[in-house]
Amino acid sequence: MTAAADDRPTTRRPSWSVGLRARLTVAFLLVTLGSGLAAAGLSYVSARNAILDESQEQFLTQLRDNVADASSRPRMPSGDALAALVDQVGPEDTIVVYADVGIGDGPLLDRIPAQLRRAVRERARLSFQRTVESGEPVLYAGTPVTTSNGVPTGVEVYARTSLAAQQDRIDGLTRQAAAVLTAAAVVAVVVALVAARSVLRPVRALSRGAARLGGGDLGTRLPVRGNDELAGLVRSFNDAAARLEDSVTRLQREEANSRRFVADVSHELRTPLAAMIAVTDTVDDEAARLGGDGAAAARVLSTETHRLADLVENLIEISRFDAGRAELHLRVVDVRELVERTIATRGWSPVVHVLPAGQPDGAAPPVTIRADPRRLDVVVANLVGNAVTHGAEPITVAVAAADVPGVDDDCVTITVHDHGPGLPPEERQRVFNRFYKADASRGRTEGSGLGLAIAWENVRLHGGRIDVASSPGEGTRFTVSLPRRADA
Amino acid sequence: MTRLCSWVLAAAVLTVSACGIRPTGSIDAGPGARASWESAVVYFLHDGRPYPAVRPDLDSAGPQELVEALAAGPTTHEQDVGLRTEVPPSVRLVVDGDRLVVDSPGRLSRAALQQIACTLQRSVTVGVDHADCPVP
């Protein structure tokens, strides 16, 4: 019972709690990463577009302004004037194109995307185009130049600028977003672990509490923290434990009361019974002279009074066990000798054989043990008496020192074996119950019904145990195992 | 599960494609740049098609002078970039009531007519078919 209660939490708790913690962590992580990615992605895209739009807008405005500024010279643009326009527009990465011929940065003309040149020519509007040149993002813009009253001059101005700086800023944004996401993931994991802990701690405490309660510690109560569902669960657990403790305490009190009542009654009966036995013994002695029905009645009276006295003695004995007042008076005892004397004293020698038969010269080695001889005598007497009453001959009693190393290390066994009808399996353990009757139809027997129970309690007091083996053809075998070092 | 995978894949593709600075096509960004001056424009021929050339000194000139400028031909620099003219020096422009009459001793080529039409379209209403001038 205790072992089972201890095993259950240790085998089941870890996998369960790890599962919940892992689930919580994964869920937190997914939510955080999902929302973080969405937010970061959206803000990344808008920030990138803002950066690009801003730089492009600035670049295009500058191009327009430069053309206007450069053309502020009165005589423009013809011949050398076109070259002057180039100087004014900004010589670096700028080219003036007139009739497909570039003036200024020559090689630039070939790098301008054909699509952009076509668009500028055909739409006659300011246009721009982004390309990638050997891994570097580049912005090209081109515009036709018209006079202030809108007449096309045939002049086109193209400009190029690198977007590497913008690329760096955008990459910085990406790195920032990654760093923030990583930090958020770490925070999510920590929060998930804390949350899991806050959930799992009361659950674990409940599990331990339940195990303790199951193990018999009825005073187990758990501290109620907070006011959430788990606190409610803990409160319910405490209520249940309190009610269980109440019921068990009440039952124990009632049982103790009834046992004390039995003990009291037995004690009260003892004195009048002693007087009655004295009287019935006298009556018994006179029975022969009464003759007829009177003699029979006197014998019945005597027998039943003795049985009643035995019963009361047994009840008092049982009461001592129940009250925990049974005491052991240990001495070194030769078990074989004790068994033989018990059988001889009770007058069972003709029907009971002690195995192995003691040699007349006492050559058989003594089997000694530290035990209470009076109680051991009761055990043997009750077991053998039971065999004599309910079993059939041959009845044997074997005494052995089970020196087998291992389970029954250093034990002494007393085996009482009869060849009666045997016991059905379900009856075997119940034979030690008080007032157990093997045959329910048989209301009365010679015994008190307490003999085997008393034997059981006595053996237990010695730290030993009684095993019952029985099969229909073989009769019943009671084996008493007593530890040789009876320290109890 | 397959649907989930395809969603994840689509999201990944979108994410990757949304990263960095992507190349574009040519994008319209508004009207072109304007110079700060007004100028007359005459049309010479470039690859057989009318092509404008500024003549700031003719800004307030009449049609006759513009046609004379066409006959005078492109400047040295304009010749260097491949402009030429087909309008002969003998061409005269005669005002006949509300009409302008191009008077030439010989037969004018279609390109020459286009040159004249495109050059004059700014100052007068010209009824020349297929005047294939560059858009303003």
Interface residues (C-beta under 8 A of the other chain):
Chain A: L37 G41 Y44 V45 R48 L52 Q56 L60 L63 R64 V67 A68 D69 S71 S72 P74 R75 M76 P77 S78 G79 D80 L82 Y98 A99 D100 V101 P113 Q115 L116 R118 A119 V120 R123 A124 R125 L126 S127 F128 Q129 R130 T131 V132 P137 A141 T143 P144 V145 T146 T147 S148 N149 G150 V151 P152 T153 G154 V155 V157 L163 Q166 Q167 I170 D171 T174
Chain B: T15 A18 C19 G20 I21 R22 P23 T24 G25 S26 I27 D28 A29 G30 P31 G32 A33 R34 A35 S36 W37 E38 S39 A40 V41 H46 Y51 P52 A53 V54 R55 P56 D57 T75 T76 H77 E78 D80 V81 G82 L83 R122 P134 V135 P136
